[in-house]
């Protein structure tokens, strides 16, 4: 059901798909060029990942900030498999019927973090709407396992909305990660197109309940999908109203031709403007730039 009370889910027609494939793709500007990862700490983590066949989203997602984050002792892991029950227009993760939950996964992720000597771990997951608990039990067990294996490691959990089943969200609050993040992803007007099965107001309610539960909260927005400056500022206001602490803003990049096209490459000066506005609105920390992703500088958000 969408925010207007309809069960209809938008699916592109054949004509829309053809038009999107034929549409000219914008050329990436110079400010989106990425330096190759280097440095002693990066090379150390790179060797551990290769030797132990560890899995990080940093690597599989080709994150532009992988070298910088690994050098700072930060890494991001995805749990609950790699098949999502949702089909967001921006995301390259496969959509379908996920495999059975792996009950050994929490211990395996905890061991990976111990081996990599991760100082600050970020855990994320696919949506598991087919599960009654939404995957929240594995989420909580993963946090507990990491705490036991690496008690000095701080944690950020980048969670789904659990389809608005608040007893599942409570499991996250109960294990008390240092930061809990849930991405709004885009402005209200574009939510149905960009996130499809998600709801703008439900995500705001997730963040509100987390804050009321004593969590340090964080959310992220992608720019370049056709939003206006006024809509971005309005979204910031909505996030402040639910007490959000940390905001990230980055450039959307189209994963494949089957995904939503980039409507605009946002200039670094506009990202700087949004950062200034965000700080003026009362966010404790704002990361705003073309290459910013959800976990960028995550270790610095532990104020």
Legacy VTK file of the C-alpha trace (Angstrom):
# vtk DataFile Version 3.0
C-alpha trace
ASCII
DATASET POLYDATA
POINTS 303 float
0.000 0.000 0.000
1.397 3.427 -0.899
1.167 6.674 1.090
-2.130 7.540 -0.577
-3.740 4.297 0.607
-3.438 2.464 -2.700
-2.062 -1.059 -3.088
-0.898 -0.252 -6.634
2.867 -0.496 -7.270
4.214 1.464 -10.230
5.847 -0.700 -12.888
7.428 0.785 -15.988
5.704 0.029 -19.276
7.669 -1.354 -22.214
7.573 2.118 -23.789
9.004 3.707 -20.631
11.804 1.134 -20.448
12.729 1.657 -24.105
12.638 5.438 -23.707
14.865 5.206 -20.637
17.368 2.966 -22.446
17.475 5.357 -25.423
17.773 8.507 -23.332
21.241 10.062 -23.390
23.214 9.470 -20.211
24.762 12.481 -18.556
28.547 12.632 -18.635
30.157 12.433 -15.204
31.823 15.699 -14.204
35.436 15.960 -13.054
34.485 16.220 -9.379
33.241 12.612 -9.410
36.648 11.170 -10.210
37.933 8.822 -7.511
41.511 8.174 -6.438
42.620 4.560 -6.233
42.749 3.301 -2.620
46.228 3.164 -1.092
47.921 3.263 2.307
49.288 0.828 4.860
46.016 0.304 6.747
44.040 -0.193 3.525
46.533 -2.786 2.269
46.384 -4.609 5.622
42.592 -4.861 5.502
42.687 -5.747 1.793
44.957 -8.731 2.588
42.707 -9.912 5.435
39.636 -9.717 3.225
41.338 -11.725 0.492
42.993 -14.298 2.793
39.853 -15.051 4.806
37.339 -14.565 1.980
35.477 -11.977 4.012
32.494 -10.083 2.584
32.069 -6.324 2.862
29.629 -4.015 1.116
32.543 -1.626 0.664
34.086 -4.067 -1.807
31.070 -5.663 -3.465
29.400 -2.278 -3.891
32.530 -0.701 -5.371
32.238 2.137 -2.883
34.326 5.159 -3.947
35.435 5.726 -0.359
36.593 2.178 0.408
40.278 3.062 0.750
39.613 6.035 3.009
37.207 4.147 5.264
39.357 1.025 5.550
42.319 3.243 6.350
40.304 4.706 9.222
39.363 1.251 10.535
35.752 1.365 9.320
34.028 -1.339 7.264
30.437 -2.119 6.277
28.911 -5.629 6.306
25.572 -6.797 4.889
23.573 -9.475 6.695
20.473 -11.571 5.885
21.641 -12.523 2.410
21.960 -10.639 -0.864
18.417 -11.002 -2.249
15.932 -8.300 -1.280
12.150 -8.558 -1.148
11.860 -5.000 -2.468
12.655 -3.524 -5.872
13.834 0.040 -5.334
14.552 1.982 -8.510
18.022 3.067 -7.411
19.429 -0.127 -5.905
21.490 -2.816 -7.650
20.777 -5.533 -5.057
18.882 -8.467 -6.604
15.125 -8.688 -5.969
13.372 -12.003 -5.419
12.646 -14.676 -2.838
15.545 -14.736 -0.368
17.203 -17.893 0.866
16.565 -19.229 4.366
18.036 -17.238 7.234
21.555 -18.360 8.161
21.558 -18.723 11.940
25.372 -18.955 11.945
25.735 -15.554 10.288
26.013 -13.426 13.470
29.037 -15.411 14.670
30.630 -15.270 11.208
30.233 -11.487 10.931
31.605 -11.047 14.440
34.652 -13.156 13.570
35.220 -11.106 10.396
35.194 -7.885 12.404
37.610 -9.392 14.930
40.008 -10.559 12.213
39.903 -7.207 10.438
40.353 -5.374 13.744
37.523 -3.057 12.789
37.321 -0.045 15.090
33.872 1.036 13.914
31.602 -1.443 12.175
28.582 -0.586 10.054
26.011 -3.347 9.593
23.267 -3.174 6.970
20.859 -5.658 5.413
18.413 -6.336 2.623
14.692 -6.065 3.360
13.210 -9.369 4.510
9.483 -8.593 4.377
8.635 -12.292 4.040
9.809 -12.952 7.612
7.491 -12.333 10.543
10.338 -10.714 12.472
11.661 -8.905 9.375
15.100 -10.289 10.174
15.245 -8.370 13.445
16.239 -11.426 15.498
19.354 -11.982 13.371
20.011 -8.234 13.582
19.987 -8.323 17.394
22.047 -11.528 17.570
24.647 -10.007 15.227
25.093 -6.969 17.444
25.434 -9.189 20.529
27.959 -11.461 18.793
30.114 -8.500 17.739
29.990 -7.076 21.252
31.217 -10.418 22.621
33.989 -10.910 20.043
35.196 -7.290 19.799
34.006 -5.331 22.831
36.004 -2.256 21.795
34.324 -2.039 18.377
31.626 0.616 18.101
28.623 -0.067 15.883
26.263 1.634 13.488
23.245 -0.334 12.280
21.757 0.786 8.957
18.339 -0.816 9.250
15.239 -1.306 7.059
11.810 -0.059 8.150
10.652 -3.575 9.171
7.402 -2.779 7.316
6.268 -0.688 10.261
6.121 -3.647 12.680
7.327 -1.807 15.736
8.013 -4.869 17.890
10.763 -5.720 15.397
12.222 -2.223 15.560
12.291 -2.543 19.352
14.781 -5.397 19.075
17.279 -2.942 17.591
16.670 -0.422 20.351
17.123 -3.135 22.980
20.685 -4.006 21.861
21.697 -0.306 21.879
24.033 0.231 18.896
26.012 3.460 19.185
24.235 4.809 16.076
21.076 3.613 14.310
20.619 4.716 10.720
17.618 4.455 8.421
17.832 6.163 5.037
14.999 8.323 3.742
16.809 8.179 0.363
14.825 10.922 -1.407
12.228 13.675 -1.067
8.542 13.002 -0.457
7.435 13.586 -4.086
9.897 11.042 -5.508
9.513 8.334 -2.858
7.000 6.217 -4.762
9.219 6.149 -7.852
12.558 5.720 -6.074
11.678 3.385 -3.200
8.410 1.855 -4.500
7.379 -0.335 -1.527
8.585 2.136 1.094
6.703 5.064 2.613
8.137 8.487 3.367
6.109 8.985 6.546
6.774 5.445 7.752
10.515 6.084 7.512
10.086 9.295 9.493
8.155 7.305 12.106
11.004 4.759 12.297
13.450 7.568 13.032
11.089 9.176 15.543
10.643 5.926 17.484
14.396 5.292 17.463
15.034 8.743 18.896
12.385 8.285 21.571
14.067 4.968 22.400
17.280 6.813 23.249
19.146 6.098 20.007
21.560 8.419 18.208
19.876 8.606 14.793
21.139 9.055 11.248
19.633 9.193 7.758
20.770 9.763 4.174
19.424 11.369 1.010
20.548 10.847 -2.595
20.552 13.905 -4.855
20.304 14.139 -8.618
17.025 12.241 -9.059
15.017 15.313 -10.027
14.388 16.856 -6.616
14.283 20.638 -6.202
16.300 22.701 -3.741
13.101 23.576 -1.866
12.219 19.868 -1.558
15.652 19.030 -0.128
15.303 21.774 2.485
11.770 20.591 3.295
13.078 17.040 3.759
15.731 18.360 6.146
12.979 20.054 8.163
10.979 16.809 8.282
14.038 14.952 9.585
14.748 17.571 12.226
11.146 17.353 13.429
11.746 13.700 14.367
14.971 14.629 16.156
17.512 13.305 13.640
21.137 13.802 14.719
23.238 12.963 11.648
22.468 13.607 7.969
24.330 12.463 4.859
23.754 13.823 1.354
25.442 12.326 -1.716
25.154 12.108 -5.482
22.974 9.357 -6.942
24.816 7.285 -9.545
22.875 4.937 -11.834
24.048 1.324 -11.225
22.785 -0.039 -14.589
20.602 1.100 -17.487
17.689 -0.716 -15.847
17.784 1.662 -12.884
16.551 5.221 -12.569
18.610 7.643 -14.656
20.621 10.490 -13.164
18.671 13.683 -13.810
21.422 16.026 -12.635
24.956 15.985 -11.273
24.900 18.244 -8.231
27.776 20.737 -8.037
29.996 20.620 -4.928
29.012 24.227 -4.154
25.371 23.177 -3.778
26.411 20.289 -1.526
28.317 22.840 0.582
25.172 24.991 0.734
23.113 22.026 1.956
25.711 21.266 4.626
25.568 24.825 5.908
21.778 24.776 5.898
21.692 21.432 7.697
23.977 22.639 10.475
21.917 25.807 10.797
18.772 23.689 11.148
20.302 21.876 14.114
21.720 18.579 12.848
24.666 17.560 15.008
26.675 16.352 12.012
26.194 16.748 8.246
28.185 14.933 5.553
27.392 16.514 2.192
29.323 15.924 -1.035
29.202 14.148 -4.404
30.975 11.000 -3.173
29.336 10.820 0.264
27.645 7.497 1.026
25.739 6.335 4.106
28.786 5.094 5.987
31.198 7.810 4.834
33.187 9.123 7.836
30.933 6.948 10.013
33.591 6.765 12.722
33.436 10.569 13.090
29.746 10.529 13.963
30.372 9.103 17.445
30.049 12.475 19.179
LINES 1 304
303 0 1 2 3 4 5 6 7 8 9 10 11 12 13 14 15 16 17 18 19 20 21 22 23 24 25 26 27 28 29 30 31 32 33 34 35 36 37 38 39 40 41 42 43 44 45 46 47 48 49 50 51 52 53 54 55 56 57 58 59 60 61 62 63 64 65 66 67 68 69 70 71 72 73 74 75 76 77 78 79 80 81 82 83 84 85 86 87 88 89 90 91 92 93 94 95 96 97 98 99 100 101 102 103 104 105 106 107 108 109 110 111 112 113 114 115 116 117 118 119 120 121 122 123 124 125 126 127 128 129 130 131 132 133 134 135 136 137 138 139 140 141 142 143 144 145 146 147 148 149 150 151 152 153 154 155 156 157 158 159 160 161 162 163 164 165 166 167 168 169 170 171 172 173 174 175 176 177 178 179 180 181 182 183 184 185 186 187 188 189 190 191 192 193 194 195 196 197 198 199 200 201 202 203 204 205 206 207 208 209 210 211 212 213 214 215 216 217 218 219 220 221 222 223 224 225 226 227 228 229 230 231 232 233 234 235 236 237 238 239 240 241 242 243 244 245 246 247 248 249 250 251 252 253 254 255 256 257 258 259 260 261 262 263 264 265 266 267 268 269 270 271 272 273 274 275 276 277 278 279 280 281 282 283 284 285 286 287 288 289 290 291 292 293 294 295 296 297 298 299 300 301 302
